[in-house]
Amino acid sequence: MKKAEFTAEKSYLQRPKAIGITVRRLHFKPQAIRRHYFANSPIMSHLLTALSSTFPIGEQFFVHSVRNVRDQVKDETLQVQIAAFIAQEAMHSKAHTEFNAAWRTEQYNLDRFQAWLERKNHHVKKLHPKIQLAITCAFEHFTALLGGYLLKHPEILSTLNDEAAKLWIWHAIEEIEHRAVAFDVYQHIYGDDRVRRMIMRSVTTGFASLTFYSATRLFLQDRKKSLAKVGGNIFGLYLLMKMFVQLAPEYLSYFKKDFHPSSHDYSTIVEVWKTRLANEYQLESFQQELKPMLLN
């Protein structure tokens, strides 16, 4: 990094803290997470692991798409939000890289898939910055609604062991916190809802096929153990169908004329899980965050 670029980046870090977006470090033990960690369902576990395999590259792209246009943002408050967004995504990329590395074996990996994803990432970065940012807006909507769904269904999260819960709950909270940043940047600079909606339709089909492909590859690599859990797979399919039906209205809200990510209020459930992560899971970053509130 050139000295001028480094200085500029440091100046962003010196800005006031973002409101509602807290950058936290996660300390967890990915090697302690069992393979079928989600409701003892191979289907759902492989699905989440497939998503995890895309996060390091995907979140680096999200940061890249926002940085592309950062110098066009004149609003100081939004600049602060951008800095927090970048920092949170960097922590997510790091945590999921650790998770993916702990699971990579000769019998269970997605190296070929990830190499393809890297080539696709290289291609997408050649698109117009407006399109790149619209892609990020679409994916941020997906991650926020999926994160919100997890937090709203404690009966599902109760099936996770502590280390898996730490990773996915922490990630869900932070995706919700910064869900509006890329959208606000896009509206601030472009405000083209027609293109934003068009890109969402394209991302939806691409995201669905990408996730299905990678989850299927993992399931087949693990087929000896996965196929044997008939009950877990049936339950996983039930959870998946139920989730699709319940999330449909929130997903479709993206196409409304007056849509804004903050119109979906997750504040209550997020605070509940912050407290649980601090008290039950003893995550230091959340304990430090809640300490001022406890003292008042």
C-alpha positions as CSV (number, residue, x, y, z in Angstrom):
1,M,0.0,0.0,0.0
2,K,1.3,3.4,-0.9
3,K,2.0,5.9,1.8
4,A,-0.7,8.3,0.7
5,E,-3.3,5.5,0.6
6,F,-2.2,4.3,4.0
7,T,-2.5,7.8,5.5
8,A,-6.0,8.1,4.0
9,E,-7.0,4.8,5.4
10,K,-5.7,5.7,8.8
11,S,-7.7,9.0,8.7
12,Y,-10.9,7.0,8.3
13,L,-10.0,4.9,11.4
14,Q,-9.6,8.1,13.4
15,R,-13.2,9.2,12.7
16,P,-15.9,9.0,15.5
17,K,-17.5,5.6,16.2
18,A,-20.4,4.5,14.1
19,I,-23.8,4.5,15.7
20,G,-25.2,1.0,15.9
21,I,-22.2,-0.7,14.4
22,T,-19.6,-2.2,16.7
23,V,-16.4,-3.9,15.5
24,R,-15.7,-7.0,17.6
25,R,-13.1,-9.7,17.6
26,L,-14.3,-13.3,17.8
27,H,-12.4,-15.8,19.8
28,F,-13.7,-19.3,19.2
29,K,-12.4,-22.8,18.5
30,P,-13.5,-23.9,15.0
31,Q,-11.9,-27.4,15.4
32,A,-14.3,-28.1,18.3
33,I,-17.4,-27.8,16.0
34,R,-18.7,-31.1,14.9
35,R,-19.5,-31.7,11.2
36,H,-23.3,-32.0,11.5
37,Y,-23.5,-29.0,13.9
38,F,-26.8,-27.6,12.8
39,A,-29.7,-29.4,14.4
40,N,-27.8,-32.7,13.8
41,S,-28.9,-32.3,10.1
42,P,-26.4,-33.0,7.4
43,I,-28.4,-31.0,4.9
44,M,-28.6,-27.8,7.0
45,S,-25.0,-28.2,8.3
46,H,-23.5,-28.6,4.8
47,L,-25.6,-25.7,3.6
48,L,-24.2,-23.4,6.3
49,T,-20.7,-24.7,5.7
50,A,-21.1,-24.0,2.0
51,L,-22.1,-20.4,2.8
52,S,-19.1,-20.2,5.1
53,S,-16.8,-21.3,2.3
54,T,-17.9,-18.3,0.2
55,F,-17.6,-15.6,3.0
56,P,-13.9,-14.9,2.8
57,I,-13.9,-14.1,-0.9
58,G,-17.4,-12.6,-0.8
59,E,-16.9,-10.2,2.0
60,Q,-13.6,-9.0,0.6
61,F,-15.6,-8.2,-2.6
62,F,-18.2,-6.3,-0.6
63,V,-15.5,-4.2,1.0
64,H,-13.9,-3.7,-2.4
65,S,-17.2,-2.5,-4.0
66,V,-17.8,0.1,-1.3
67,R,-14.1,1.3,-1.4
68,N,-14.5,1.7,-5.1
69,V,-16.8,4.7,-4.6
70,R,-15.9,5.8,-1.1
71,D,-14.3,9.1,-2.2
72,Q,-17.6,10.1,-3.8
73,V,-19.4,10.0,-0.4
74,K,-19.5,13.5,1.1
75,D,-21.6,12.7,4.1
76,E,-19.4,12.5,7.2
77,T,-21.8,10.2,9.1
78,L,-22.0,7.8,6.2
79,Q,-18.2,7.8,6.0
80,V,-18.1,6.7,9.7
81,Q,-20.6,3.9,8.9
82,I,-18.4,2.8,5.9
83,A,-15.3,2.5,8.2
84,A,-17.2,0.3,10.6
85,F,-18.7,-1.8,7.8
86,I,-15.2,-2.5,6.4
87,A,-13.8,-3.4,9.8
88,Q,-16.7,-5.8,10.6
89,E,-16.4,-7.5,7.2
90,A,-12.7,-8.0,7.7
91,M,-13.4,-9.7,11.0
92,H,-16.0,-12.0,9.4
93,S,-13.6,-12.9,6.6
94,K,-10.9,-13.8,9.2
95,A,-13.3,-15.9,11.3
96,H,-14.7,-17.9,8.4
97,T,-11.2,-18.5,7.0
98,E,-10.3,-20.1,10.3
99,F,-13.6,-22.1,10.3
100,N,-13.0,-23.3,6.7
101,A,-9.3,-24.2,7.4
102,A,-10.2,-26.3,10.4
103,W,-12.5,-28.4,8.3
104,R,-10.4,-28.8,5.1
105,T,-9.3,-32.4,4.6
106,E,-8.7,-34.6,1.5
107,Q,-12.2,-36.0,1.9
108,Y,-14.0,-32.8,2.7
109,N,-13.1,-29.7,0.8
110,L,-14.3,-27.2,-1.8
111,D,-10.9,-26.2,-3.2
112,R,-12.0,-26.6,-6.8
113,F,-15.2,-24.7,-6.1
114,Q,-13.3,-21.9,-4.3
115,A,-10.9,-21.6,-7.2
116,W,-13.9,-21.1,-9.5
117,L,-15.3,-18.6,-7.1
118,E,-12.0,-16.7,-7.2
119,R,-12.1,-16.6,-11.0
120,K,-15.7,-15.3,-10.9
121,N,-14.7,-12.7,-8.3
122,H,-11.9,-11.5,-10.7
123,H,-14.4,-11.1,-13.5
124,V,-17.0,-9.3,-11.4
125,K,-14.4,-6.7,-10.2
126,K,-14.2,-5.6,-13.9
127,L,-17.8,-4.6,-13.9
128,H,-18.8,-0.9,-13.5
129,P,-18.6,0.2,-9.8
130,K,-22.3,0.9,-9.8
131,I,-23.1,-2.8,-10.7
132,Q,-20.6,-4.0,-8.1
133,L,-22.2,-2.0,-5.4
134,A,-25.6,-3.1,-6.4
135,I,-24.5,-6.7,-6.1
136,T,-23.2,-6.0,-2.6
137,C,-26.6,-4.4,-1.7
138,A,-28.4,-7.5,-2.8
139,F,-26.1,-9.9,-0.9
140,E,-26.3,-7.7,2.2
141,H,-30.1,-8.0,2.1
142,F,-29.7,-11.8,2.0
143,T,-27.2,-11.9,4.9
144,A,-29.4,-9.6,7.1
145,L,-32.6,-11.5,6.5
146,L,-30.9,-14.9,7.1
147,G,-29.2,-13.5,10.2
148,G,-32.4,-12.2,11.5
149,Y,-34.2,-15.5,10.9
150,L,-31.5,-17.3,12.9
151,L,-31.8,-14.9,15.9
152,K,-35.6,-15.1,15.8
153,H,-35.6,-18.9,16.1
154,P,-33.7,-19.8,19.3
155,E,-35.0,-23.4,19.1
156,I,-32.7,-23.8,16.1
157,L,-29.8,-22.1,17.6
158,S,-30.1,-24.3,20.8
159,T,-29.0,-27.3,18.7
160,L,-25.6,-25.7,18.1
161,N,-22.7,-26.4,20.4
162,D,-21.1,-23.3,22.0
163,E,-18.3,-22.8,19.4
164,A,-20.7,-23.0,16.5
165,A,-23.2,-20.7,18.2
166,K,-20.5,-18.1,18.9
167,L,-19.6,-17.9,15.2
168,W,-23.1,-17.8,13.7
169,I,-24.8,-15.6,16.2
170,W,-21.9,-13.1,16.3
171,H,-22.0,-13.0,12.5
172,A,-25.7,-12.7,12.3
173,I,-25.7,-9.7,14.8
174,E,-23.1,-7.8,12.8
175,E,-24.7,-8.4,9.4
176,I,-27.9,-6.9,10.9
177,E,-26.0,-4.0,12.3
178,H,-24.4,-3.0,9.0
179,R,-27.2,-4.1,6.7
180,A,-27.9,-0.6,5.5
181,V,-24.4,0.7,4.8
182,A,-23.9,-0.5,1.2
183,F,-27.5,0.4,0.4
184,D,-27.1,4.0,1.7
185,V,-23.9,4.4,-0.2
186,Y,-25.6,3.2,-3.4
187,Q,-28.6,5.6,-2.9
188,H,-26.2,8.4,-2.0
189,I,-24.2,8.1,-5.2
190,Y,-26.6,6.5,-7.7
191,G,-30.1,6.2,-6.4
192,D,-31.1,4.0,-9.4
193,D,-33.7,1.6,-8.1
194,R,-34.4,0.0,-11.5
195,V,-30.8,-1.3,-11.7
196,R,-30.8,-2.2,-8.0
197,R,-33.9,-4.4,-8.4
198,M,-32.6,-5.9,-11.7
199,I,-29.3,-6.9,-10.0
200,M,-31.2,-8.5,-7.1
201,R,-33.1,-10.8,-9.5
202,S,-29.8,-11.8,-11.1
203,V,-28.1,-12.3,-7.7
204,T,-31.0,-14.4,-6.4
205,T,-30.7,-17.0,-9.1
206,G,-26.9,-17.0,-8.9
207,F,-26.9,-17.2,-5.1
208,A,-29.4,-20.0,-5.0
209,S,-27.5,-22.1,-7.6
210,L,-24.1,-21.4,-6.1
211,T,-25.3,-22.4,-2.6
212,F,-27.1,-25.5,-3.9
213,Y,-24.0,-26.6,-5.9
214,S,-21.5,-26.2,-3.1
215,A,-23.8,-27.7,-0.4
216,T,-24.4,-30.7,-2.7
217,R,-20.7,-31.2,-3.2
218,L,-20.1,-31.2,0.6
219,F,-23.0,-33.6,1.1
220,L,-21.6,-36.0,-1.5
221,Q,-18.2,-35.9,-0.1
222,D,-19.7,-36.7,3.3
223,R,-22.3,-39.1,1.9
224,K,-21.3,-42.1,4.1
225,K,-22.2,-40.2,7.2
226,S,-24.8,-37.9,5.7
227,L,-27.1,-40.5,4.1
228,A,-27.3,-42.5,7.3
229,K,-29.0,-39.6,9.1
230,V,-32.4,-39.9,7.5
231,G,-34.3,-38.2,10.3
232,G,-31.9,-35.3,10.4
233,N,-32.1,-34.8,6.6
234,I,-35.9,-34.8,6.7
235,F,-35.9,-32.3,9.5
236,G,-33.3,-30.2,7.6
237,L,-35.5,-30.1,4.5
238,Y,-38.5,-29.1,6.7
239,L,-36.5,-26.3,8.2
240,L,-35.3,-25.2,4.8
241,M,-38.8,-25.1,3.3
242,K,-40.2,-23.4,6.4
243,M,-37.5,-20.7,6.2
244,F,-38.1,-20.0,2.5
245,V,-41.9,-19.5,3.2
246,Q,-41.4,-17.3,6.2
247,L,-38.6,-15.2,4.6
248,A,-40.5,-14.6,1.3
249,P,-42.2,-11.3,2.4
250,E,-39.0,-9.8,3.8
251,Y,-37.1,-10.8,0.7
252,L,-39.7,-9.3,-1.6
253,S,-39.7,-6.1,0.3
254,Y,-36.4,-5.3,-1.5
255,F,-38.4,-4.6,-4.7
256,K,-40.7,-2.0,-3.0
257,K,-40.3,1.6,-4.1
258,D,-39.8,2.8,-0.5
259,F,-37.6,0.0,0.6
260,H,-34.9,0.6,3.1
261,P,-33.0,-2.1,5.1
262,S,-33.7,-0.4,8.4
263,S,-37.5,-0.8,7.9
264,H,-37.0,-4.3,9.3
265,D,-36.6,-3.8,13.0
266,Y,-34.3,-6.4,14.7
267,S,-33.3,-4.2,17.6
268,T,-35.0,-6.2,20.4
269,I,-33.8,-9.6,19.3
270,V,-30.3,-8.3,18.7
271,E,-30.1,-7.0,22.2
272,V,-31.3,-10.3,23.6
273,W,-28.6,-12.2,21.8
274,K,-25.9,-9.6,22.7
275,T,-26.7,-10.2,26.4
276,R,-26.7,-14.0,25.9
277,L,-23.3,-13.9,24.2
278,A,-21.9,-11.9,27.0
279,N,-23.4,-13.9,29.9
280,E,-23.9,-17.4,28.6
281,Y,-21.1,-17.7,26.1
282,Q,-18.7,-15.4,27.9
283,L,-17.6,-13.5,24.8
284,E,-15.3,-10.7,26.0
285,S,-16.2,-8.3,23.2
286,F,-19.9,-8.4,24.1
287,Q,-19.1,-8.2,27.8
288,Q,-17.0,-5.0,27.2
289,E,-19.8,-3.6,25.1
290,L,-22.5,-4.2,27.7
291,K,-20.4,-3.1,30.7
292,P,-21.3,0.6,30.6
293,M,-25.0,-0.3,30.5
294,L,-24.7,-2.5,33.5
295,L,-22.9,0.2,35.5
296,N,-25.7,2.7,34.8
